[in-house]
Amino acid sequence: MNSETTRQRLNREQSREQTRERLLDASRTVFVQKGFALTSVEDIAATAGYTRGAFYSNFTDKTELFVELLRRECENIDREFHHLFQAPLADVVELQEKIANYYSGLYGDGAFSVLWMEAKIVAVRDEKFRATLSLFLEERRAQIAEFVETYARLTNTQSGTSAHHIAIGLMALCEGINIAHRCDPQNVDDKTAEEILSWFLKTTLAMPQQAEQSPAAKVVKTKTAARRVASKSN
């Protein structure tokens, strides 16, 4: 294969990637405006400046595109978390603050929040979409659990429950706060939303490791307990 053929092939691959990105950008706009159910393939293609043929050359259907859009949005979030964990660790408290600040602000991305709410609504009504979304959510929980475990390893702390359970809690709370804020912004304003999310993360993410008791201390504790039982029986 000569260099000219390689260059043409790369150009075709780059052109296809550009088409996919434009279709994803267009779907982000239209899904937020009209919702998944009311958005047609033609709406997405036209907004991106393409035809139906271009859409189906890149995606099987709207479901595949929607999940790919959610995945792209989450990859942007993951990159920031990776950046926080890869930075030199000078202060555990500072790292926790940075993570809490970033997490507590995620609900504020209006378009992203609407997309997640839309995905959950569609999943409730569409069994096929629910099955596809369920697999993606499993991926998300695994990724967040990995972040929790990374934090515990870097800071030499342990969580009060499993990383998987914390991942479920972090996702569910962020989604719940997002809905509460959008539906009742006067009572769940930005400050309240951020404080709740930050508090939950700091409280559940990790706790200091308890130092293991020495054998002598264990003996003293056992004798003390025995004396208490004896005094009660008397």
Secondary structure, 3 states (H helix, E strand, C coil): CCHHHHHHHHHHHHHHHHHHHHHHHHHHHHHHHHCCCCCCHHHHHHHHCCCHHHHHCCCCCHHHHHHHHHHHHHHHHHHHHHHHHHCCCCCHHHHHHHHHHHHHCHHHCHHHHHHHHHHHHHHHHCHHHHHHHHHHHHHHHHHHHHHHHHHHHHHCEECCCCHHHHHHHHHHHHHHHHHHHHHCCCCCCHHHHHHHHHHHHHHHHCEECCCCCCHHHHHHHHHHHHHHHHHHHC
